[in-house]
Amino acid sequence: MLVLISAISLAACTFYLARNVIFAGDRIPGPRRLPLLGNTLQLPKGHFWTWFERLYHEFGPIVSLNFAGDDYLLLSHPADAEELLVKRSAIFSGRKQSVFGAKYRSNNKRMLLLPHGEDLKKQRSVFKLLLRPNALLSYHDRIEQQSSRLLLDLLEGPDRYRDHLYRFTATLIMRITYGTGLHGQESDLDAILASNQSFNLDALPGAHLVDTFTWLDYLPDFLSPWRNDAKRKHLEELELFQRLAVQVKERRANGDDSESFMAQVWDCQTKYDLDEETVAYLGGSAFEAGTSVTACLLHTFLLACLTQPDVVRKAQAELDQVVGEDVPGFEHMSRLPYMHAVVKEALRWVPVTPLAFPHKCDVDQEYKGIKITAGTFIIPSIWNMHKDPRNFTDGQIFDPSRWYNPDANGNVKESDSLVDGHWTFGFGRRQCPANYLAVEVVWAAIAALLWAFDIRNSKDPVTGQPIEVDPTTTPWLDGVNIEPAPFPVSILPRTKAHGEKIRLHWKAVASSA
């Protein structure tokens, strides 16, 4: 009997080994797997989107992967993502349980990492308060004020351009979320930016072994130093989020704050049965959603300016014709169709969230003859979709003309939205809920930058020759959201008059705020 059991066990192991080493999956193309580990050891240490791009070119639009026992499908065609993640969103909106980021660092309160269910539904419903049409209109003054401050910061310290971009987005989102003053709260801004950047790295696939090998969570604390690290980060960010939320609650009680996002969250706390920790994390989620992505987009846009100086000149010519000596504002938006195209191309050219967070399949499904079992995770590669020549001709080139389509009067068509035509903000019920706010912030910042500055290659101090910056070889900073490493760039006022206008405009903004 023992011999029979051993023989059966050996046969089963042999079959398992052969199946997993030789085949990529049940009739789905993909790289070879190792027993138990699957493709885990093939994961690069960073820059996952480039590895997934190679997989697409080698295996096709649907690629089968397995990481430590979990099945994944990589999608690189938008039609597949639209079918599964949008049309079947009720089935494909789950999340993988993140032990480090969700369970310990966020105490299962962070909207981005919530599983599909009531908690997610409640948080998304509350989040829509941030994006009501009248709310978006009310943010225009704050966006223009912070754009003015960004111009002044770049005028006075162009070498610190990356810091200024993050300060711009952080201060703006802090004002919208918490109702803080024109300059924000400097110490809190620094703390919340640090928390944001830390989470951007912690949420990367493979950043923590326990998220791949979840059985590690059963080990005691003395064998799991990562657990204390996650709990420490949770307590630090919770203290920050709660303190900022409570400040709004106290101002609200005194009748001093009715417009900030958090004031409205407090108003509907009872309606949605939100505990105070959830309220605090809603504020933190709003900050995370609006800060890093926007700063990365603007940083990437500066890189695009160096590759396409003709685009910069053409946009500036349109701005000069429509806006003249004024700093551009939202009242000019509909009359700047080329600027509209520039911003839309900035959203497409380098998708700064190149891989959407995996969606979990909750029920067995059939698609194109493929059996997708419950528990399979779907990774849409937005990077692959935006670079695919079937979707965008010469996708590596920054080319706003692909979007330029004014109406008969030379204005932006009413039906032409900055959020449509690309997949920057993800799919279905997991699509970024702040997409309309994000595109307005990006538009205002890019329009102001192009109106104010000549953005050119820096010159070598020895030779006097331009320092060429090649996007294909520029190092990229890793994270859930990506951006180029800081590169040499000259950001100078277009004329002396532009420099003077920047100072006068900020002085007027600061005195009236």
RODREN-674055 format. One record per residue (C-alpha): residue in one letter; x, y, z; residue number from 1. Coordinates in steps of 0.05 Angstrom, whole numbers. Example, Ala and Ser with C-alpha at 12.3 -4.5 7.8 and 13.67 -1.06 7.14 Angstrom:
BEGIN
R, rest, X, Y, Z, nr
R, a, 246, -90, 156, 1 .
R, s, 273, -21, 143, 2 .
//
This chain:
BEGIN
R, rest, X, Y, Z, nr
R, m, 0, 0, 0, 1 .
R, l, 56, 48, 18, 2 .
R, v, 90, 33, -48, 3 .
R, l, 25, 47, -85, 4 .
R, i, 15, 114, -50, 5 .
R, s, 87, 133, -63, 6 .
R, a, 80, 115, -137, 7 .
R, i, 16, 156, -143, 8 .
R, s, 48, 215, -108, 9 .
R, l, 109, 211, -153, 10 .
R, a, 65, 208, -215, 11 .
R, a, 25, 268, -191, 12 .
R, c, 88, 308, -177, 13 .
R, t, 117, 290, -245, 14 .
R, f, 54, 312, -280, 15 .
R, y, 52, 377, -240, 16 .
R, l, 125, 391, -256, 17 .
R, a, 116, 377, -329, 18 .
R, r, 53, 417, -335, 19 .
R, n, 81, 478, -300, 20 .
R, v, 151, 478, -330, 21 .
R, i, 132, 462, -402, 22 .
R, f, 65, 497, -410, 23 .
R, a, 48, 569, -397, 24 .
R, g, -24, 556, -378, 25 .
R, d, -88, 524, -404, 26 .
R, r, -80, 542, -477, 27 .
R, i, -61, 614, -458, 28 .
R, p, 8, 635, -481, 29 .
R, g, 59, 655, -429, 30 .
R, p, 129, 644, -403, 31 .
R, r, 150, 578, -373, 32 .
R, r, 137, 568, -300, 33 .
R, l, 174, 536, -243, 34 .
R, p, 139, 488, -196, 35 .
R, l, 104, 524, -138, 36 .
R, l, 139, 590, -153, 37 .
R, g, 110, 598, -223, 38 .
R, n, 140, 660, -255, 39 .
R, t, 158, 693, -189, 40 .
R, l, 233, 690, -199, 41 .
R, q, 226, 721, -268, 42 .
R, l, 198, 785, -240, 43 .
R, p, 248, 842, -248, 44 .
R, k, 268, 882, -188, 45 .
R, g, 234, 943, -216, 46 .
R, h, 206, 974, -280, 47 .
R, f, 154, 919, -286, 48 .
R, w, 119, 954, -344, 49 .
R, t, 179, 943, -390, 50 .
R, w, 179, 868, -374, 51 .
R, f, 105, 864, -388, 52 .
R, e, 117, 900, -454, 53 .
R, r, 167, 846, -474, 54 .
R, l, 117, 792, -455, 55 .
R, y, 65, 824, -499, 56 .
R, h, 111, 825, -559, 57 .
R, e, 131, 752, -547, 58 .
R, f, 65, 720, -527, 59 .
R, g, 9, 765, -551, 60 .
R, p, -48, 806, -522, 61 .
R, i, -69, 757, -467, 62 .
R, v, -11, 727, -427, 63 .
R, s, -17, 675, -373, 64 .
R, l, 27, 684, -311, 65 .
R, n, 31, 653, -242, 66 .
R, f, 63, 683, -181, 67 .
R, a, 71, 636, -122, 68 .
R, g, 6, 599, -138, 69 .
R, d, -37, 659, -159, 70 .
R, d, -59, 660, -231, 71 .
R, y, -55, 725, -270, 72 .
R, l, -75, 748, -340, 73 .
R, l, -38, 806, -372, 74 .
R, l, -83, 845, -419, 75 .
R, s, -51, 890, -472, 76 .
R, h, -110, 903, -519, 77 .
R, p, -161, 955, -496, 78 .
R, a, -219, 915, -525, 79 .
R, d, -204, 857, -477, 80 .
R, a, -198, 904, -418, 81 .
R, e, -263, 939, -437, 82 .
R, e, -300, 873, -442, 83 .
R, l, -276, 843, -377, 84 .
R, l, -264, 903, -332, 85 .
R, v, -319, 949, -356, 86 .
R, k, -376, 907, -385, 87 .
R, r, -365, 853, -333, 88 .
R, s, -343, 899, -278, 89 .
R, a, -390, 867, -227, 90 .
R, i, -347, 805, -233, 91 .
R, f, -278, 835, -246, 92 .
R, s, -272, 889, -192, 93 .
R, g, -241, 852, -135, 94 .
R, r, -172, 863, -106, 95 .
R, k, -116, 818, -83, 96 .
R, q, -109, 820, -8, 97 .
R, s, -47, 861, 4, 98 .
R, v, -20, 838, 71, 99 .
R, f, 32, 894, 80, 100 .
R, g, -4, 952, 47, 101 .
R, a, -78, 937, 61, 102 .
R, k, -81, 895, 124, 103 .
R, y, -26, 926, 166, 104 .
R, r, -7, 993, 136, 105 .
R, s, -79, 1014, 121, 106 .
R, n, -120, 972, 169, 107 .
R, n, -164, 955, 109, 108 .
R, k, -187, 1027, 103, 109 .
R, r, -150, 1052, 40, 110 .
R, m, -198, 1056, -18, 111 .
R, l, -147, 1036, -71, 112 .
R, l, -136, 969, -37, 113 .
R, l, -206, 952, -14, 114 .
R, p, -238, 888, -39, 115 .
R, h, -301, 893, -80, 116 .
R, g, -359, 901, -32, 117 .
R, e, -398, 948, 12, 118 .
R, d, -339, 985, 41, 119 .
R, l, -313, 1002, -28, 120 .
R, k, -382, 1022, -52, 121 .
R, k, -391, 1070, 7, 122 .
R, q, -323, 1102, -1, 123 .
R, r, -332, 1112, -76, 124 .
R, s, -401, 1143, -63, 125 .
R, v, -371, 1192, -14, 126 .
R, f, -312, 1206, -60, 127 .
R, k, -361, 1230, -114, 128 .
R, l, -374, 1291, -70, 129 .
R, l, -305, 1314, -91, 130 .
R, l, -324, 1311, -164, 131 .
R, r, -394, 1340, -170, 132 .
R, p, -399, 1390, -228, 133 .
R, n, -410, 1449, -182, 134 .
R, a, -352, 1426, -138, 135 .
R, l, -305, 1422, -197, 136 .
R, l, -324, 1493, -217, 137 .
R, s, -311, 1517, -146, 138 .
R, y, -239, 1490, -150, 139 .
R, h, -221, 1533, -210, 140 .
R, d, -199, 1593, -168, 141 .
R, r, -155, 1549, -124, 142 .
R, i, -124, 1514, -184, 143 .
R, e, -107, 1581, -217, 144 .
R, q, -79, 1609, -152, 145 .
R, q, -32, 1550, -143, 146 .
R, s, -13, 1553, -217, 147 .
R, s, 8, 1625, -205, 148 .
R, r, 51, 1604, -146, 149 .
R, l, 82, 1548, -188, 150 .
R, l, 103, 1600, -241, 151 .
R, l, 136, 1643, -187, 152 .
R, d, 172, 1583, -156, 153 .
R, l, 199, 1563, -224, 154 .
R, l, 219, 1634, -240, 155 .
R, e, 259, 1640, -176, 156 .
R, g, 287, 1569, -172, 157 .
R, p, 282, 1531, -238, 158 .
R, d, 336, 1481, -217, 159 .
R, r, 288, 1454, -164, 160 .
R, y, 232, 1443, -214, 161 .
R, r, 213, 1374, -188, 162 .
R, d, 204, 1400, -117, 163 .
R, h, 161, 1456, -144, 164 .
R, l, 116, 1408, -183, 165 .
R, y, 103, 1366, -122, 166 .
R, r, 93, 1427, -78, 167 .
R, f, 43, 1454, -129, 168 .
R, t, 0, 1391, -131, 169 .
R, a, 6, 1377, -57, 170 .
R, t, -14, 1447, -35, 171 .
R, l, -72, 1448, -84, 172 .
R, i, -100, 1381, -63, 173 .
R, m, -90, 1398, 10, 174 .
R, r, -131, 1461, 0, 175 .
R, i, -186, 1423, -37, 176 .
R, t, -187, 1365, 13, 177 .
R, y, -177, 1401, 79, 178 .
R, g, -192, 1473, 64, 179 .
R, t, -123, 1497, 85, 180 .
R, g, -96, 1566, 67, 181 .
R, l, -62, 1591, 4, 182 .
R, h, 6, 1566, 26, 183 .
R, g, -18, 1501, 58, 184 .
R, q, 11, 1477, 124, 185 .
R, e, 84, 1468, 109, 186 .
R, s, 101, 1415, 162, 187 .
R, d, 38, 1375, 146, 188 .
R, l, 53, 1381, 71, 189 .
R, d, 122, 1351, 81, 190 .
R, a, 94, 1295, 124, 191 .
R, i, 38, 1277, 77, 192 .
R, l, 84, 1279, 16, 193 .
R, a, 133, 1232, 51, 194 .
R, s, 76, 1185, 68, 195 .
R, n, 51, 1187, -3, 196 .
R, q, 120, 1172, -32, 197 .
R, s, 130, 1115, 17, 198 .
R, f, 63, 1083, -1, 199 .
R, n, 80, 1091, -75, 200 .
R, l, 138, 1043, -63, 201 .
R, d, 104, 997, -13, 202 .
R, a, 47, 983, -61, 203 .
R, l, 93, 959, -117, 204 .
R, p, 83, 885, -135, 205 .
R, g, 137, 845, -101, 206 .
R, a, 159, 901, -56, 207 .
R, h, 145, 857, 4, 208 .
R, l, 152, 781, 3, 209 .
R, v, 90, 772, 47, 210 .
R, d, 46, 798, -10, 211 .
R, t, 72, 742, -54, 212 .
R, f, 79, 688, -2, 213 .
R, t, 20, 704, 43, 214 .
R, w, 35, 646, 90, 215 .
R, l, 92, 689, 118, 216 .
R, d, 38, 727, 155, 217 .
R, y, 30, 667, 202, 218 .
R, l, 101, 676, 227, 219 .
R, p, 109, 709, 296, 220 .
R, d, 131, 782, 301, 221 .
R, f, 203, 766, 318, 222 .
R, l, 209, 731, 251, 223 .
R, s, 169, 785, 214, 224 .
R, p, 202, 853, 222, 225 .
R, w, 162, 877, 162, 226 .
R, r, 99, 873, 204, 227 .
R, n, 123, 924, 255, 228 .
R, d, 146, 968, 198, 229 .
R, a, 77, 967, 166, 230 .
R, k, 42, 980, 233, 231 .
R, r, 89, 1038, 248, 232 .
R, k, 74, 1070, 181, 233 .
R, h, 0, 1059, 193, 234 .
R, l, 1, 1094, 260, 235 .
R, e, 42, 1152, 232, 236 .
R, e, -3, 1165, 173, 237 .
R, l, -67, 1153, 213, 238 .
R, e, -46, 1205, 264, 239 .
R, l, -33, 1254, 208, 240 .
R, f, -98, 1239, 170, 241 .
R, q, -140, 1241, 233, 242 .
R, r, -110, 1306, 258, 243 .
R, l, -124, 1341, 192, 244 .
R, a, -194, 1312, 189, 245 .
R, v, -210, 1333, 260, 246 .
R, q, -186, 1404, 246, 247 .
R, v, -238, 1407, 190, 248 .
R, k, -291, 1379, 237, 249 .
R, e, -277, 1433, 289, 250 .
R, r, -278, 1489, 237, 251 .
R, r, -343, 1460, 209, 252 .
R, a, -374, 1462, 278, 253 .
R, n, -356, 1536, 283, 254 .
R, g, -385, 1550, 214, 255 .
R, d, -317, 1567, 184, 256 .
R, d, -311, 1511, 133, 257 .
R, s, -366, 1485, 87, 258 .
R, e, -332, 1477, 20, 259 .
R, s, -274, 1429, 32, 260 .
R, f, -281, 1356, 14, 261 .
R, m, -271, 1333, 86, 262 .
R, a, -325, 1380, 111, 263 .
R, q, -374, 1345, 65, 264 .
R, v, -348, 1277, 87, 265 .
R, w, -363, 1295, 159, 266 .
R, d, -432, 1318, 138, 267 .
R, c, -449, 1250, 109, 268 .
R, q, -413, 1207, 161, 269 .
R, t, -478, 1183, 192, 270 .
R, k, -513, 1171, 126, 271 .
R, y, -457, 1124, 102, 272 .
R, d, -441, 1096, 171, 273 .
R, l, -368, 1115, 168, 274 .
R, d, -323, 1105, 228, 275 .
R, e, -272, 1160, 243, 276 .
R, e, -213, 1119, 216, 277 .
R, t, -249, 1111, 149, 278 .
R, v, -263, 1185, 148, 279 .
R, a, -190, 1199, 159, 280 .
R, y, -168, 1152, 104, 281 .
R, l, -217, 1183, 55, 282 .
R, g, -178, 1247, 63, 283 .
R, g, -112, 1211, 55, 284 .
R, s, -139, 1175, -8, 285 .
R, a, -160, 1242, -38, 286 .
R, f, -90, 1269, -27, 287 .
R, e, -56, 1207, -56, 288 .
R, a, -101, 1207, -117, 289 .
R, g, -88, 1279, -134, 290 .
R, t, -15, 1291, -116, 291 .
R, s, 33, 1239, -143, 292 .
R, v, -1, 1224, -210, 293 .
R, t, -7, 1298, -228, 294 .
R, a, 64, 1315, -208, 295 .
R, c, 91, 1256, -248, 296 .
R, l, 50, 1277, -309, 297 .
R, l, 78, 1348, -306, 298 .
R, h, 149, 1322, -297, 299 .
R, t, 140, 1277, -357, 300 .
R, f, 112, 1335, -398, 301 .
R, l, 176, 1375, -387, 302 .
R, l, 213, 1316, -418, 303 .
R, a, 166, 1318, -477, 304 .
R, c, 181, 1392, -488, 305 .
R, l, 254, 1376, -499, 306 .
R, t, 237, 1323, -551, 307 .
R, q, 188, 1366, -590, 308 .
R, p, 208, 1440, -590, 309 .
R, d, 161, 1453, -649, 310 .
R, v, 102, 1432, -606, 311 .
R, v, 123, 1482, -553, 312 .
R, r, 127, 1538, -604, 313 .
R, k, 60, 1521, -636, 314 .
R, a, 25, 1519, -568, 315 .
R, q, 57, 1585, -548, 316 .
R, a, 33, 1617, -613, 317 .
R, e, -38, 1596, -598, 318 .
R, l, -33, 1621, -526, 319 .
R, d, -6, 1688, -550, 320 .
R, q, -62, 1695, -600, 321 .
R, v, -119, 1677, -552, 322 .
R, v, -92, 1698, -484, 323 .
R, g, -42, 1753, -501, 324 .
R, e, -7, 1783, -441, 325 .
R, d, -53, 1751, -389, 326 .
R, v, -37, 1687, -351, 327 .
R, p, -83, 1634, -382, 328 .
R, g, -145, 1614, -342, 329 .
R, f, -203, 1567, -349, 330 .
R, e, -243, 1621, -386, 331 .
R, h, -194, 1610, -444, 332 .
R, m, -198, 1534, -444, 333 .
R, s, -251, 1524, -498, 334 .
R, r, -214, 1571, -546, 335 .
R, l, -148, 1534, -543, 336 .
R, p, -157, 1471, -585, 337 .
R, y, -83, 1459, -595, 338 .
R, m, -70, 1466, -520, 339 .
R, h, -126, 1415, -510, 340 .
R, a, -90, 1368, -556, 341 .
R, v, -23, 1379, -521, 342 .
R, v, -53, 1362, -454, 343 .
R, k, -88, 1300, -481, 344 .
R, e, -23, 1276, -512, 345 .
R, a, 13, 1288, -446, 346 .
R, l, -37, 1241, -414, 347 .
R, r, -25, 1189, -467, 348 .
R, w, 49, 1193, -483, 349 .
R, v, 76, 1164, -418, 350 .
R, p, 20, 1134, -376, 351 .
R, v, 49, 1150, -308, 352 .
R, t, 10, 1092, -278, 353 .
R, p, 34, 1043, -331, 354 .
R, l, 1, 982, -298, 355 .
R, a, -67, 988, -267, 356 .
R, f, -75, 952, -200, 357 .
R, p, -96, 880, -213, 358 .
R, h, -171, 867, -215, 359 .
R, k, -194, 801, -184, 360 .
R, c, -243, 755, -218, 361 .
R, d, -297, 734, -168, 362 .
R, v, -334, 682, -210, 363 .
R, d, -311, 631, -262, 364 .
R, q, -316, 662, -332, 365 .
R, e, -307, 643, -405, 366 .
R, y, -275, 692, -453, 367 .
R, k, -251, 678, -524, 368 .
R, g, -250, 604, -508, 369 .
R, i, -208, 616, -446, 370 .
R, k, -232, 593, -378, 371 .
R, i, -218, 646, -326, 372 .
R, t, -225, 615, -258, 373 .
R, a, -249, 653, -197, 374 .
R, g, -189, 682, -160, 375 .
R, t, -151, 699, -224, 376 .
R, f, -121, 770, -225, 377 .
R, i, -125, 814, -287, 378 .
R, i, -69, 864, -301, 379 .
R, p, -86, 915, -355, 380 .
R, s, -21, 944, -384, 381 .
R, i, -39, 1015, -400, 382 .
R, w, 33, 1025, -423, 383 .
R, n, 25, 971, -476, 384 .
R, m, -42, 999, -499, 385 .
R, h, -13, 1069, -507, 386 .
R, k, 49, 1046, -545, 387 .
R, d, 13, 996, -591, 388 .
R, p, 14, 1022, -663, 389 .
R, r, -55, 992, -673, 390 .
R, n, -81, 1043, -624, 391 .
R, f, -33, 1102, -636, 392 .
R, t, 12, 1110, -697, 393 .
R, d, 84, 1124, -675, 394 .
R, g, 63, 1118, -603, 395 .
R, q, 133, 1132, -578, 396 .
R, i, 130, 1203, -607, 397 .
R, f, 97, 1261, -570, 398 .
R, d, 49, 1284, -624, 399 .
R, p, -11, 1328, -604, 400 .
R, s, -35, 1329, -676, 401 .
R, r, -67, 1261, -664, 402 .
R, w, -118, 1296, -620, 403 .
R, y, -125, 1363, -656, 404 .
R, n, -196, 1368, -683, 405 .
R, p, -227, 1437, -671, 406 .
R, d, -299, 1452, -689, 407 .
R, a, -320, 1497, -747, 408 .
R, n, -307, 1559, -705, 409 .
R, g, -236, 1537, -686, 410 .
R, n, -255, 1519, -615, 411 .
R, v, -252, 1455, -575, 412 .
R, k, -311, 1411, -592, 413 .
R, e, -361, 1406, -535, 414 .
R, s, -359, 1330, -542, 415 .
R, d, -283, 1326, -537, 416 .
R, s, -264, 1307, -466, 417 .
R, l, -193, 1304, -439, 418 .
R, v, -209, 1238, -403, 419 .
R, d, -232, 1201, -465, 420 .
R, g, -193, 1166, -520, 421 .
R, h, -138, 1138, -476, 422 .
R, w, -135, 1092, -415, 423 .
R, t, -93, 1133, -367, 424 .
R, f, -144, 1128, -311, 425 .
R, g, -158, 1054, -313, 426 .
R, f, -221, 1014, -324, 427 .
R, g, -290, 1001, -296, 428 .
R, r, -307, 1007, -223, 429 .
R, r, -233, 1014, -207, 430 .
R, q, -223, 1074, -253, 431 .
R, c, -191, 1134, -218, 432 .
R, p, -250, 1171, -188, 433 .
R, a, -213, 1238, -191, 434 .
R, n, -200, 1237, -266, 435 .
R, y, -240, 1299, -283, 436 .
R, l, -206, 1340, -229, 437 .
R, a, -137, 1313, -250, 438 .
R, v, -144, 1334, -323, 439 .
R, e, -165, 1405, -303, 440 .
R, v, -105, 1412, -258, 441 .
R, v, -59, 1386, -312, 442 .
R, w, -89, 1432, -364, 443 .
R, a, -82, 1494, -320, 444 .
R, a, -9, 1478, -302, 445 .
R, i, 13, 1461, -373, 446 .
R, a, -21, 1522, -403, 447 .
R, a, 12, 1567, -351, 448 .
R, l, 80, 1535, -361, 449 .
R, l, 78, 1543, -437, 450 .
R, w, 53, 1614, -433, 451 .
R, a, 107, 1635, -384, 452 .
R, f, 170, 1597, -401, 453 .
R, d, 216, 1574, -456, 454 .
R, i, 230, 1501, -438, 455 .
R, r, 294, 1480, -473, 456 .
R, n, 355, 1436, -467, 457 .
R, s, 406, 1462, -417, 458 .
R, k, 474, 1481, -444, 459 .
R, d, 539, 1448, -424, 460 .
R, p, 577, 1500, -383, 461 .
R, v, 643, 1480, -416, 462 .
R, t, 624, 1471, -489, 463 .
R, g, 563, 1515, -491, 464 .
R, q, 527, 1461, -531, 465 .
R, p, 457, 1437, -513, 466 .
R, i, 455, 1375, -468, 467 .
R, e, 413, 1325, -506, 468 .
R, v, 361, 1287, -465, 469 .
R, d, 337, 1222, -496, 470 .
R, p, 270, 1195, -468, 471 .
R, t, 290, 1125, -490, 472 .
R, t, 352, 1125, -445, 473 .
R, t, 328, 1172, -389, 474 .
R, p, 326, 1134, -323, 475 .
R, w, 257, 1127, -293, 476 .
R, l, 239, 1130, -219, 477 .
R, d, 202, 1067, -199, 478 .
R, g, 136, 1061, -162, 479 .
R, v, 63, 1050, -174, 480 .
R, n, 68, 1118, -209, 481 .
R, i, 129, 1131, -251, 482 .
R, e, 167, 1193, -272, 483 .
R, p, 235, 1208, -303, 484 .
R, a, 294, 1219, -258, 485 .
R, p, 309, 1294, -256, 486 .
R, f, 344, 1315, -320, 487 .
R, p, 379, 1379, -342, 488 .
R, v, 328, 1428, -370, 489 .
R, s, 328, 1504, -380, 490 .
R, i, 264, 1537, -355, 491 .
R, l, 269, 1612, -368, 492 .
R, p, 216, 1666, -376, 493 .
R, r, 200, 1677, -450, 494 .
R, t, 212, 1752, -443, 495 .
R, k, 227, 1801, -388, 496 .
R, a, 154, 1822, -391, 497 .
R, h, 132, 1751, -377, 498 .
R, g, 176, 1749, -315, 499 .
R, e, 147, 1814, -290, 500 .
R, k, 76, 1790, -304, 501 .
R, i, 89, 1727, -263, 502 .
R, r, 110, 1768, -202, 503 .
R, l, 52, 1817, -209, 504 .
R, h, 1, 1761, -219, 505 .
R, w, 24, 1724, -156, 506 .
R, k, 25, 1788, -116, 507 .
R, a, -48, 1801, -136, 508 .
R, v, -67, 1729, -120, 509 .
R, a, -33, 1730, -52, 510 .
R, s, -64, 1797, -32, 511 .
R, s, -135, 1776, -50, 512 .
R, a, -133, 1706, -20, 513 .
//
